[in-house]
Amino acid sequence: PAPGGVVPPDTVFLHSTLRGSYDSRYFGPILAAGILGLAKPVFTFTP
């Protein structure tokens, strides 16, 4: 998030449970208007 841990207005912070994923920890908050849909898993792997 932005300094102080606050997500700016009209943005979202996308966070995965996988530590190495390329989510908002890598890219930062994104504009909410840029979200086009919802991703659903097709194949999953649980060790």
Sequence and secondary structure as in RCSB ss.txt:
>XXXX:A:sequence
PAPGGVVPPDTVFLHSTLRGSYDSRYFGPILAAGILGLAKPVFTFTP
>XXXX:A:secstr
  TTS   TTEE    SSTT  SHHHH  EEGGG       SS    
